[in-house]
Amino acid sequence: MTDSIALGQPTVGDEELAAVAEVFRSGWLAGAGPACRRFEERFAKVVGTRHALSTSNCGSALFLGLKVLGVQPGDEVIVGDYTFPATGHAVLQAGATPVFADVRPDIFSADPTSIEAAITPRTVGILAVDVAGQPGDYDEYRAIADKHGLWLFEDAACAAGATYKTRPAGSLADLAAFSFHGRKGITAGEGGALVSDREDLIAHARKLHTYGIEPAITREGSGELPIPSFHELGYNFRLSDIQAAIMGVQLGRLPDLLATRRSVAKRYHEAFDGLPGVTVPVALPDREHPWQAYILTIAPEISRDTLALRVREQGVQCNFGTYASHLQPLYGKTESLPVSADIFARHLAIPMHANLTDQQVDRVAETVSAAVLALS
Ligand SMILES: Cc1ncc(COP(=O)(O)O)c(C=O)c1O
């Protein structure tokens, strides 16, 4: 059997290893150190915000963001339904209630009409998700937020390098959270960031991410003996300096990685053009899609699950897309969100990463096409 083609794969190599060796030599391996600071400055520039805080992952960035926005038990936060449940989990972790909004059938992010319909007197904000990295309708989100006095938070977990009307993902809301998990466009294995133009929010989050005090680096080299005191319950949500050094290299690679993903997407689009039973993902003309994932929508008359198994049998990894949050038992929801439920049942994610060769892309396309035709 020919080699298996992975669904996602990081692009890392000697430069990342050299950056890690440099951190070893520096002696500062812990989190929130000099490598984190350097990465944060560069990352903020790339995503178009004044401030960035590196975090242990995107889930912790989402949670910290909700905490510094003042989310409390009894509050409701509107969340785009079609997402990895880290988004809804963060709202629960902050003690509030996620209220899920149905999504657009073409780009899978929250439908502004569904958001507006979900607003109640308890609503405090909107947590929008850039699904597979493509930003949702931020002009409309902002208009709704302003009209109802809500904050707007961007779950940009998959969106490094994306744009909306030329503005970078990360700069589209009051706060944004990124993931550097191994299946994301840039990665340190695990990791995340919280970004914002608002210094007060990031400064507060910086304290909370290091047990409620300023990080040790602020006391380094002091001629005094500063002894911080603890006033607020904090956490250890730090990115390590080892990871930050890797992220520094990954940030430099971002333009090339995006270009490769774009060309993979283009080759898939061409290969699936005209194949009955399969709809290719849409990249809207006013936004740059970073192609964190490439998700096909399979016609209802073809079993997505059988198709996935047939494709996997050929050594081509594939999976469902992401989750319809409201169907997850944890949340105890009873309402129906038909678009999200439908795409949850019909999506098929196929290999998308920056190490794919043209031959591999062609093999994926041929394998999927043959399986679709056999099941039609
Ligand atoms: C939309 C979205 N939000 C949040 C997360 C959580 O990211 P992390 O694993 O870095 O906590 C993910 C991870 O897949 C995601 O896709």
The ligand as a Tripos MOL2 file, in Angstrom:
@<TRIPOS>MOLECULE
LIG
   16    16     1     0     0
SMALL
NO_CHARGES

@<TRIPOS>ATOM
      1 C1        -12.1280   27.4310   16.5360 C.3       1 LIG1
      2 C2        -11.2480   26.8820   17.6270 C.ar      1 LIG1
      3 N1        -11.2180   27.4940   18.8260 N.ar      1 LIG1
      4 C3        -10.4340   27.0500   19.8180 C.ar      1 LIG1
      5 C4         -9.6240   25.9550   19.6540 C.ar      1 LIG1
      6 C5         -8.7740   25.4840   20.8080 C.3       1 LIG1
      7 O1         -7.4210   25.6490   20.5320 O.3       1 LIG1
      8 P1         -6.3160   25.0580   21.5360 P.3       1 LIG1
      9 O2         -6.2200   23.6050   21.2710 O.co2     1 LIG1
     10 O3         -5.0650   25.8000   21.1590 O.co2     1 LIG1
     11 O4         -6.7680   25.3660   22.9210 O.co2     1 LIG1
     12 C6         -9.6050   25.2860   18.4340 C.ar      1 LIG1
     13 C7         -8.7600   24.0960   18.2510 C.2       1 LIG1
     14 O5         -8.9070   23.3120   17.3710 O.2       1 LIG1
     15 C8        -10.4310   25.7590   17.3920 C.ar      1 LIG1
     16 O6        -10.4560   25.1520   16.1960 O.3       1 LIG1
@<TRIPOS>BOND
     1     1     2 1
     2     2     3 ar
     3     2    15 ar
     4     3     4 ar
     5     4     5 ar
     6     5     6 1
     7     5    12 ar
     8     6     7 1
     9     7     8 1
    10     8     9 2
    11     8    10 1
    12     8    11 1
    13    12    13 1
    14    12    15 ar
    15    13    14 2
    16    15    16 1
@<TRIPOS>SUBSTRUCTURE
     1 LIG1         1 GROUP 0 **** ****
